[in-house]
Each structure stands twice: as structure tokens, then as C-alpha cells.
């Protein structure tokens, strides 16, 4: 397929090494002088969202590991960038860290043309989960896979498609699905986030739209919608029979699959970040979290400091290699008119 019509492609879990670590968690407790006070875990999204839900599951267990309290602090706005900029200016002592959805926030940084800081300025800690985009469809239309959705748009049975805001990465994915995967929608409708997309599809205001796998599970539980295609590479236990976008073209994982990457302000000492990483590992691999994962279908997957550094370093390069940002920026301006 021609990957330059709008885009050039937009269109294992591992444990961190214990060598040289400042502390240990043999009994679930941190050792050494860090931490000696409460910590703040910044989430750049509103309370109740997917990223926030993960953090509030892991935070009490990380508290056990660190033997200090953790406040989950929400700093929403600008597609996650407001919170990341807030974190950038916090002290570099390890007592404040945060979570970015990679590569979503790197996409937002690039599309907004920020030039006074870069995503790689942050120091890596760990990652603890994977989530990504699916397509949900109102059950009124009886569509159960991507091929059926393609046919419904091509036949004019349906014509509109919902995404999560102008300039958002789901906006780009919407155009990719139309231009490269033959999803012939006539009108793409922006909503204020994934929750609003879910509500619009459930109510029948739009027939279909993009939702994360976590929010799609809630929407499906309503009994009015179905998740019909997985835009990620990772299999979804919540939707074991779901159609895969890779049956229709190339992988979209570089823009439609996200790692919950935990980062610290620039200059945070490595030994402190490794202590935080080990606490997150304790929380992510705890039996309580395993039970939560099984109950909700959320994907918990742990990677340590070095693996997270690799994810952060490659995310923007992968986007630049696959996305024709200049053309997409023109599309944004057209859609705002």
C-alpha cells in the first residue's frame, strides 16, 4: 500500500536488574535514605480516566514497598501536556514523578510544535501497563468486524465517525483508517475525550468511533455497543474474538498502542529512580494487581528503567518515520474551519 498519501505509516516483560540498586524489596520494603517523606504521583489526565485508574490500583501497593504515602495528583489539560510541563519543573529529588502515555504525549508535543523542552528531557523510571485503541460500533447496525464496518460506510448505511478531539492522535488515526484502510466515512466528529466518544456511540449520535480498550470494556458492558476491531498489536483478553486491524494492513502500534511510562524530572538520580522502579514492580506483580487485571481485562506489564529509556528514546523517532506531520497539520487547520 502507498504509505505517503497522508502518512508514511500513519499513515516481554522484563524485571529490572538488581545490580547496584540502592534498596531492596525482599520483604516489600525499601531500604536506604530514600524515601523519607511522602511522594507525589502526577497523572496528566482527570480522575477516573484509564491512566488514573491504573495509578490508583498500584499506588497503595507501591506505598507498601516504599514505606511512605503516595498522593496521586491529577494535572489534566492539553492532551496530557499540561501535566508533563508541570512535572518538568518539579524538584529532581524523586519525591515527585509522573506517568505519560507513550507515544500519545510525544505525538501531542510534536503536533503543538513545542520547542523549549523535549520528551527525552525526562528521566525514565519504569512502565507498568499497555492499552490502546479499539473501534466501537452501536449495536443497532449489527456490525461485528472491520470488514462489516467498511461495507457499511461504503454502502452509505452510516457516514460519520467519532474521535477524541481535533489534533489528537485519534484524529490522525481516523484519517489513516479512511485513507489507508478503506474506512470511507464522510464526516469525522470530534468529541472531548474518550468518555464523550463512548456516550455518543452508545446514544446513537454517531454510529462508530475510537475508544481505548479500557473504556470500550465499560461501553460494551452497557449492552448497546460492541468493540469490533483492535487497533493494537497486543491481544485483548476482554475481547478474545475481536477482529485485528493487521488483518487489513500494516501494524498501527506506533500510534495506537500506549505504554504507561513513569518518568521523573530531569536530573533525578538514577539510584532513586531504581528504587521507584522496584516499588512499581512490586505493585505491578502483586497478587492483588493480578486479580484486578483478571477482573477488569486491563493489561499490566512491567518493564524497568533501561527498557523504559529505550521506549522513550524511540517513540518520537517512530512517529517521525511514519507520520507526515505537515500534511496532518494542514488537515487540522481544515477541520477547524
N, C-alpha and C positions, 0 to 999 in steps of 0.2 A: 504494500500500500504506500502511497505517497505521503511521507511524514512531514511535508513542508507546506501543505495547503494553508494550514493555520498554525501548525506546530511541527517541530521535527520529531516529537514524540509525545506532545501534549495530547501534545499532538504531534540460632541454636543456642539457643540459650547457653550461656556460659557463666561460671562463677568467677568473681574477681580473685586474682592471686592474693594470697595472704602474706606473701613475702614482703618483709619490711613494713608491714602495717603498724600504725601507732597503737591500735587496740585490738581486742579480740572479742568474739561473741559466743564463746563456748557455753556460757550459761545465759545468753541473751542479754548481757550487759556490756557496755562499752568500758574501756579502761583508759588510763591516762588522764590528762588535764582537760581534754575536750570531750564532751561539753560540760560546762559547769554552771549553765544557766539555761533558761527556756529558749526554744528556737522558733523561727517563723518559716512556714512553708507557703510560698506565694503561688497562687493559681491565677493565671491571667484570663479567667472566664468567670461567669457568675456562679453563685452557689446553686447546686442541683444539676449542673451540667455533667457530661461524661468525665472530663478531666477532674473536676471537683469530687465526683463520686469515687473515683479511684483513690484520690488523696485521702479522703475521709475514711476509706477502708484500711489503708496502710498506716496512716499516722498513729493510731493508738498502739499498734504493734512496734512501729519504729520508736515510739516513746519507751516501750519496754526495753528495747535494745540499747538506747542511749541513756536511759535512766533520767530523762529530763522531759518536760512537757513540750509539745509542739502545737503552735497556733496555726491553723490553716487560714490564710488571709487571701481574700478574693480581690483582684485588681483588674476588673474587666474593661474592655474597650479596644477599638481599632483592630478587631480580629486577633486579639492576643498581644498586640504590640505595646499597648499601654502598660501592661503588667511587666513585660520584658524590659521596657525602658526604666520602669520603676526599680526593678531588680538590679539593673546595670549600675545604678547609683547608690546601692547599699554597701555597708562595710564589708570588707573582704576577709572576715574572720570566721566564716562558716555558720554563723548563727542565723543567717537569712539565706535561703536557697529557693529555687522555684522550678516549675515544670513547664516545658514548652512542647507543643505537639509538632514534632519534626516529620515532614518538611513544611507543614502548614504555615508556621510563623516565618520561616525563611521565604516562602512564597510571598507572604504579605509584606515583608521587609523589602523584597526586590520590586514588587509592583508599586510600592509607595515611594521608591527612589530615595530611601534614607541614606545619607552619606556621612553622618557624624559618628556612626558606630556600625559594627558588623556582627552577624550572628556568632561568628567564631571568636569574638572577643570574650564570650562567656567561657568559664572553666567547667569541664564535664564532671559529672558525679556518677550517674547510673541511668539505666532505663528500666521500666517496670511493667510495661504493658503495650499492647498493639491494638489499634482499632482503625476503622476506615469506612469508606463509603459503600453504600448499597443503593439500589433504586427501589422505592416503594410505589405501589400502584393501588388505587382504590378498587376494592373487590367487585364493584358494580360492573367492571369491564371484563371480568373472567380471564384475565391475563396471568399466566403462570411462569413465563420465562422471557428472556430478552428478545427472542425471535418473535414471539407474540406481540411484544410491545412495539418492535419495529413495524410489524404489519399494521397494527392499529394506527400508528402515525401515518404510514404510507397510504392507507386507505381513507384517511380523513376522519376516522371514527373519533379520534382525540387530536388535539392540536397544541396544547400548552404543556409546559414542563417547569417545575419549581426548583429553584436553587437558593443558596443561603446568603445572598447579598451581592450587589454589583462590585466587582473587583475581588471577590472572594475566590479561593481556589475552586470551589464548587461551580462558580460561574465559568471558569476556564474548562472544567470537566464537561459542563453542559455543551459548550461549543465543540469540544473534542468528540463527544458522543454523536453530535449531529454531523460533523464534517468528516469524521474518520470511521465511525461505527454505524452509519446509516440509520440513526435515530432522527427521523425527519420532523421534528417539532417545528411549528410555525412561530410560537411565542415562548420565550423563556421568561419566567416571572420571578423576580427577586423577593425574598422574604427575610425577615430579621432573625436569622439563625435557624438552626435545625428544628427546634421545637415548633416554630411557626410553620415550617415546611410540613412537618408531621400533621399539624392541625388542619392545614389547608387540604392535604390529601385525604385525611380522614373525613373531613366535611364534604368532600367532593368539589371544592372550589377549584382545584386543579386535579387532573387525573393521576399524575405521577410526579415524582420528584426525588431529589437526592437526600438521603439521610445516613447518618453514621449507623454502623451495625448495632451500637448500644441503644440509640434512640429508636431505631427501627424495631427492635425487640419489643419496646414499650408500645409502639404504634400497632404492631401486629397483635399484641395482647388485647387491643381494643376490639378486635374482631371485625374491623371494617377495611383493613388494608392487608396486603401481602408484600413481602420482600421478594423480588423476582430475579435480581441479579446481584452478585457480589463483585464489586469493582476492585477488591483487594486480591492479593495472591494467597493470603492466609485463609485457611479453611475456617468456617464459622460453625461451631457446634450448635449454636442456637438455630441455625438454618442448614441442617445437614444435606438437604436435597436442592439447595439453591443453585441456579444457573451461574456460570462463571463468565466474566467478560472476556477471558482469554480464549473462550471458545469462538470468539468473533473477531479477534485481532490481538495486537500486542499487549503485554502487561501494562497496567496503569499504576503499578505500585509506587513509582517515583512521585506521584502526585495525589493518589487516592488511598494510600496506606500510611498510617502515622505511628511513630513510636513516642511514648510518653517519656521524654528525655528530661532528666533532672540536672540542673546546672546551677553554678554559683557565680557571684560577681567576679570580674577579672581580678586576678591576684590572690585568690583564696588558696591557702597552702594545700599541697597535694595530700599530705598525711591527714588533714582534716577532712578533705573530700573523700578519702578512702574510708574513714570512719563512718561518714554519712552513707556511703555506698553499701557498707556492710550492714548498717541498720536497715536500709531499704531492702537488701537481700533477705534479711531475717523476716521482714514483714511480708515480702512478696512470696516467699516459700513457706510461710507458716501454714499450719493445717487450717486455721480459721479462714485464711485467704483462699486456700484451695477449695474449701467448702463454698465460699462466696462465689468463686469462679464457676464452679459446677452449677450453682443455683441460678446465676444470672446470665451465663453464657459470655461474660466479659473475659477477655484474654489477658492473663497475667503472664509476662515473660520477662525474666530478669537478665540484664547484661551489665557488666561492671564498667569501671572508669575508662579503661582502654577501648573497649568496644563502643562505648558511648562517644568517645572522642572521634572514632572513625565515622560513626553515623553523622555527627555534627559537621565534620570536615567535608563529607561527600554530598550532603543534602543539596546545597546551593549549586554545586557543580553539576549534579544530576539534573536539576531543574534547568539550568542554563543550557545544558546539552540537548534537552528535549523540548523546551518551550520557546516558541517565537514570541517573546515578550513584547516586541514592538507592535506586532500585529494585534496581539491581545489588548494592548493599551488603546489601540485605535477602536477596537470593539467596545471597550469600556466607555469611551467617550461617546460613541454612537448610542449605546444603551442608556446613557444618562440624558440624552437629548429628548 
